[in-house]
Amino acid sequence: MTTTEILERGYRRYDGPRLGVWAAMRSVVRFTVQRCLGIHRPARTKVFPILVIVLAYVPTAVYVGVVVLGNRLQRGGMVPGRAMAQQFVPTYAGLYLSVTLAIVVFAAFVAPEVLCPDRRTGMLGLYLASPLDRWTYLTAKAMAVLMITCAVTVGPGLILLIGYSTQGVGPHGFVDWAATFGRIVGAGLGVAMLDTAVALAISSITSRKAAASATFIALFVGVSGLLGVLVVQGQASNRWGLLNLATLPYEFVFRVFGEPSTITLNAETEVPASLIYAACLAWVGVSLGVVAWRYRRMDVTK
């Protein structure tokens, strides 16, 4: 037998430090990132992040390895290894075409994992009972998704830049290197913002993760195929590609790097860079507007 003693009854007020809204937002960002990466969760939840990392970073590692092999062959004096290697490795803008699958898959599954369960399980009400309101909650969630997506859109380009630079095929001089670094960060951030905004908009409409992910992928694949037929077979203007979420982010990347696009359907009527930038901003603005509209009309029980 043990002795049990009741020390106090009733509700006790919290008398610890109150750090405010920004601390609450930081906690939401940290928890969201950990949830998406499977940290402190069962092993099965870690499979998807590992798969995406493989899809995004292995091609980049292969390209760097090809450059290293070419330099070794060049030093051996047998064959012009460096010239041969440059025939197989992509430019910084072309790299994004190699990691397209990883970017789309990551955006399709991360945003629904962030927003949908909170509404379906009632956790949204608990979040809003804290110092957070609807807009600070959405800001913290969007920041978390953007940070994770940037790991897929910015990271491979930076690794490619470092690999090329160490092998003597990177930018010449510090100014050129810094400019290339800025373009990689800017291009990756732009792609991440576009995919994040669209994915969050879709996730705000339904509380089912599978439905949101399927809709996101269908929007990319279905609209891309329809517009491809319209432009190639229907002889429509190439500006219809501004609605194509499968190619618009990469047209944006090629414009940032100042390289000729390899995915334009009709090269004779190439879309100006200003329209590409405006279309990306429009997609982001409309998507964020959908999220704000959905959450402003939503009834939440605290």
Contacts in CASP RR format, 6 or more apart in sequence:
PFRMAT RR
TARGET T0000
AUTHOR 0000-0000-0000
METHOD contacts of the structure
MODEL  1
MTTTEILERGYRRYDGPRLGVWAAMRSVVRFTVQRCLGIHRPARTKVFPI
LVIVLAYVPTAVYVGVVVLGNRLQRGGMVPGRAMAQQFVPTYAGLYLSVT
LAIVVFAAFVAPEVLCPDRRTGMLGLYLASPLDRWTYLTAKAMAVLMITC
AVTVGPGLILLIGYSTQGVGPHGFVDWAATFGRIVGAGLGVAMLDTAVAL
AISSITSRKAAASATFIALFVGVSGLLGVLVVQGQASNRWGLLNLATLPY
EFVFRVFGEPSTITLNAETEVPASLIYAACLAWVGVSLGVVAWRYRRMDV
TK
20 131 0 8 1.000
21 131 0 8 1.000
21 132 0 8 1.000
21 136 0 8 1.000
24 130 0 8 1.000
24 131 0 8 1.000
24 132 0 8 1.000
24 136 0 8 1.000
24 140 0 8 1.000
25 132 0 8 1.000
25 136 0 8 1.000
25 139 0 8 1.000
25 140 0 8 1.000
25 143 0 8 1.000
26 140 0 8 1.000
28 127 0 8 1.000
28 132 0 8 1.000
28 137 0 8 1.000
28 140 0 8 1.000
28 141 0 8 1.000
28 144 0 8 1.000
29 140 0 8 1.000
29 143 0 8 1.000
29 144 0 8 1.000
29 147 0 8 1.000
32 114 0 8 1.000
32 140 0 8 1.000
32 141 0 8 1.000
32 144 0 8 1.000
32 145 0 8 1.000
33 39 0 8 1.000
33 144 0 8 1.000
33 147 0 8 1.000
33 148 0 8 1.000
34 40 0 8 1.000
34 41 0 8 1.000
35 41 0 8 1.000
35 113 0 8 1.000
35 114 0 8 1.000
36 49 0 8 1.000
36 110 0 8 1.000
36 113 0 8 1.000
36 114 0 8 1.000
36 144 0 8 1.000
36 145 0 8 1.000
36 148 0 8 1.000
37 46 0 8 1.000
37 49 0 8 1.000
37 148 0 8 1.000
38 45 0 8 1.000
38 46 0 8 1.000
38 49 0 8 1.000
48 109 0 8 1.000
52 102 0 8 1.000
52 105 0 8 1.000
52 106 0 8 1.000
52 152 0 8 1.000
55 99 0 8 1.000
55 101 0 8 1.000
55 102 0 8 1.000
55 105 0 8 1.000
56 99 0 8 1.000
56 102 0 8 1.000
56 103 0 8 1.000
56 106 0 8 1.000
56 152 0 8 1.000
56 155 0 8 1.000
56 156 0 8 1.000
57 155 0 8 1.000
57 156 0 8 1.000
57 159 0 8 1.000
59 95 0 8 1.000
59 98 0 8 1.000
59 99 0 8 1.000
59 156 0 8 1.000
60 95 0 8 1.000
60 98 0 8 1.000
60 99 0 8 1.000
60 156 0 8 1.000
60 157 0 8 1.000
60 159 0 8 1.000
60 160 0 8 1.000
61 159 0 8 1.000
63 88 0 8 1.000
63 89 0 8 1.000
63 90 0 8 1.000
63 95 0 8 1.000
63 98 0 8 1.000
63 160 0 8 1.000
64 159 0 8 1.000
64 160 0 8 1.000
64 163 0 8 1.000
64 164 0 8 1.000
64 167 0 8 1.000
66 85 0 8 1.000
66 88 0 8 1.000
66 89 0 8 1.000
67 82 0 8 1.000
67 85 0 8 1.000
67 86 0 8 1.000
67 89 0 8 1.000
67 163 0 8 1.000
67 164 0 8 1.000
67 167 0 8 1.000
67 169 0 8 1.000
68 167 0 8 1.000
69 81 0 8 1.000
69 85 0 8 1.000
70 81 0 8 1.000
70 82 0 8 1.000
70 84 0 8 1.000
70 85 0 8 1.000
71 81 0 8 1.000
71 82 0 8 1.000
71 85 0 8 1.000
71 167 0 8 1.000
71 168 0 8 1.000
73 79 0 8 1.000
73 81 0 8 1.000
73 84 0 8 1.000
74 80 0 8 1.000
74 81 0 8 1.000
74 82 0 8 1.000
82 169 0 8 1.000
85 169 0 8 1.000
86 169 0 8 1.000
90 97 0 8 1.000
90 98 0 8 1.000
91 257 0 8 1.000
91 259 0 8 1.000
92 157 0 8 1.000
92 160 0 8 1.000
92 161 0 8 1.000
92 180 0 8 1.000
92 183 0 8 1.000
92 184 0 8 1.000
92 257 0 8 1.000
93 187 0 8 1.000
93 250 0 8 1.000
93 253 0 8 1.000
93 254 0 8 1.000
93 256 0 8 1.000
93 257 0 8 1.000
93 258 0 8 1.000
93 259 0 8 1.000
94 253 0 8 1.000
94 254 0 8 1.000
94 259 0 8 1.000
94 262 0 8 1.000
95 156 0 8 1.000
95 157 0 8 1.000
95 160 0 8 1.000
96 103 0 8 1.000
96 153 0 8 1.000
96 187 0 8 1.000
96 188 0 8 1.000
96 191 0 8 1.000
96 249 0 8 1.000
96 250 0 8 1.000
96 253 0 8 1.000
97 250 0 8 1.000
97 262 0 8 1.000
97 263 0 8 1.000
99 152 0 8 1.000
99 153 0 8 1.000
99 156 0 8 1.000
100 250 0 8 1.000
102 152 0 8 1.000
103 149 0 8 1.000
103 152 0 8 1.000
103 153 0 8 1.000
103 191 0 8 1.000
103 195 0 8 1.000
103 249 0 8 1.000
104 195 0 8 1.000
104 217 0 8 1.000
104 220 0 8 1.000
104 246 0 8 1.000
106 148 0 8 1.000
106 149 0 8 1.000
106 152 0 8 1.000
107 149 0 8 1.000
107 195 0 8 1.000
107 196 0 8 1.000
107 198 0 8 1.000
107 199 0 8 1.000
107 216 0 8 1.000
108 199 0 8 1.000
108 213 0 8 1.000
108 216 0 8 1.000
108 217 0 8 1.000
109 209 0 8 1.000
109 213 0 8 1.000
110 145 0 8 1.000
110 148 0 8 1.000
110 149 0 8 1.000
110 199 0 8 1.000
111 145 0 8 1.000
111 196 0 8 1.000
111 199 0 8 1.000
111 200 0 8 1.000
111 202 0 8 1.000
111 203 0 8 1.000
111 212 0 8 1.000
111 216 0 8 1.000
112 199 0 8 1.000
112 202 0 8 1.000
112 203 0 8 1.000
112 209 0 8 1.000
112 210 0 8 1.000
112 212 0 8 1.000
112 213 0 8 1.000
112 216 0 8 1.000
113 209 0 8 1.000
114 141 0 8 1.000
114 144 0 8 1.000
114 145 0 8 1.000
114 200 0 8 1.000
114 203 0 8 1.000
115 141 0 8 1.000
115 200 0 8 1.000
115 203 0 8 1.000
115 204 0 8 1.000
116 203 0 8 1.000
116 206 0 8 1.000
116 207 0 8 1.000
116 208 0 8 1.000
116 209 0 8 1.000
116 212 0 8 1.000
117 123 0 8 1.000
117 209 0 8 1.000
118 124 0 8 1.000
118 127 0 8 1.000
119 207 0 8 1.000
119 298 0 8 1.000
120 207 0 8 1.000
120 208 0 8 1.000
122 301 0 8 1.000
124 137 0 8 1.000
124 300 0 8 1.000
125 300 0 8 1.000
125 301 0 8 1.000
125 302 0 8 1.000
126 302 0 8 1.000
127 137 0 8 1.000
128 134 0 8 1.000
128 137 0 8 1.000
128 300 0 8 1.000
128 302 0 8 1.000
129 302 0 8 1.000
132 140 0 8 1.000
134 295 0 8 1.000
134 296 0 8 1.000
134 298 0 8 1.000
134 300 0 8 1.000
135 292 0 8 1.000
138 291 0 8 1.000
138 292 0 8 1.000
138 295 0 8 1.000
141 200 0 8 1.000
142 196 0 8 1.000
142 200 0 8 1.000
145 196 0 8 1.000
145 199 0 8 1.000
145 200 0 8 1.000
146 192 0 8 1.000
146 193 0 8 1.000
146 196 0 8 1.000
149 192 0 8 1.000
149 195 0 8 1.000
149 196 0 8 1.000
150 188 0 8 1.000
150 189 0 8 1.000
150 192 0 8 1.000
152 192 0 8 1.000
153 187 0 8 1.000
153 188 0 8 1.000
153 189 0 8 1.000
153 190 0 8 1.000
153 191 0 8 1.000
153 192 0 8 1.000
153 195 0 8 1.000
154 184 0 8 1.000
154 185 0 8 1.000
154 186 0 8 1.000
154 188 0 8 1.000
154 189 0 8 1.000
154 192 0 8 1.000
157 184 0 8 1.000
158 181 0 8 1.000
158 184 0 8 1.000
158 185 0 8 1.000
161 170 0 8 1.000
161 171 0 8 1.000
161 177 0 8 1.000
161 180 0 8 1.000
161 181 0 8 1.000
161 184 0 8 1.000
164 170 0 8 1.000
165 171 0 8 1.000
165 177 0 8 1.000
170 177 0 8 1.000
170 180 0 8 1.000
171 177 0 8 1.000
171 179 0 8 1.000
171 180 0 8 1.000
183 256 0 8 1.000
183 257 0 8 1.000
186 256 0 8 1.000
187 252 0 8 1.000
187 253 0 8 1.000
187 256 0 8 1.000
187 257 0 8 1.000
188 253 0 8 1.000
190 249 0 8 1.000
190 252 0 8 1.000
190 280 0 8 1.000
191 249 0 8 1.000
191 250 0 8 1.000
191 252 0 8 1.000
191 253 0 8 1.000
193 280 0 8 1.000
193 284 0 8 1.000
194 245 0 8 1.000
194 248 0 8 1.000
194 249 0 8 1.000
194 252 0 8 1.000
194 280 0 8 1.000
194 283 0 8 1.000
194 284 0 8 1.000
195 249 0 8 1.000
197 283 0 8 1.000
197 284 0 8 1.000
197 285 0 8 1.000
197 287 0 8 1.000
197 288 0 8 1.000
197 291 0 8 1.000
198 216 0 8 1.000
198 219 0 8 1.000
198 245 0 8 1.000
198 283 0 8 1.000
198 287 0 8 1.000
199 212 0 8 1.000
199 216 0 8 1.000
200 287 0 8 1.000
200 288 0 8 1.000
200 291 0 8 1.000
201 286 0 8 1.000
201 287 0 8 1.000
201 288 0 8 1.000
201 289 0 8 1.000
201 290 0 8 1.000
201 291 0 8 1.000
202 212 0 8 1.000
202 215 0 8 1.000
202 216 0 8 1.000
202 219 0 8 1.000
203 212 0 8 1.000
204 290 0 8 1.000
204 291 0 8 1.000
204 294 0 8 1.000
204 295 0 8 1.000
205 212 0 8 1.000
205 290 0 8 1.000
205 294 0 8 1.000
206 212 0 8 1.000
206 215 0 8 1.000
219 245 0 8 1.000
220 245 0 8 1.000
220 246 0 8 1.000
221 246 0 8 1.000
223 243 0 8 1.000
223 244 0 8 1.000
223 245 0 8 1.000
223 246 0 8 1.000
224 244 0 8 1.000
224 245 0 8 1.000
224 246 0 8 1.000
224 247 0 8 1.000
225 246 0 8 1.000
227 240 0 8 1.000
227 241 0 8 1.000
227 243 0 8 1.000
227 244 0 8 1.000
228 244 0 8 1.000
228 265 0 8 1.000
230 236 0 8 1.000
230 240 0 8 1.000
231 237 0 8 1.000
231 238 0 8 1.000
231 240 0 8 1.000
231 241 0 8 1.000
231 265 0 8 1.000
231 266 0 8 1.000
232 265 0 8 1.000
232 266 0 8 1.000
237 269 0 8 1.000
238 264 0 8 1.000
238 265 0 8 1.000
238 266 0 8 1.000
238 269 0 8 1.000
238 270 0 8 1.000
238 271 0 8 1.000
239 269 0 8 1.000
239 271 0 8 1.000
239 275 0 8 1.000
241 247 0 8 1.000
241 248 0 8 1.000
241 251 0 8 1.000
241 265 0 8 1.000
241 271 0 8 1.000
242 248 0 8 1.000
242 271 0 8 1.000
242 275 0 8 1.000
242 276 0 8 1.000
242 279 0 8 1.000
243 279 0 8 1.000
245 283 0 8 1.000
247 263 0 8 1.000
248 276 0 8 1.000
248 279 0 8 1.000
248 280 0 8 1.000
248 283 0 8 1.000
249 280 0 8 1.000
250 261 0 8 1.000
250 263 0 8 1.000
251 261 0 8 1.000
251 263 0 8 1.000
251 264 0 8 1.000
251 271 0 8 1.000
251 276 0 8 1.000
252 276 0 8 1.000
252 277 0 8 1.000
252 280 0 8 1.000
254 260 0 8 1.000
254 261 0 8 1.000
254 262 0 8 1.000
254 263 0 8 1.000
255 261 0 8 1.000
255 273 0 8 1.000
255 276 0 8 1.000
255 277 0 8 1.000
261 270 0 8 1.000
264 270 0 8 1.000
264 271 0 8 1.000
END
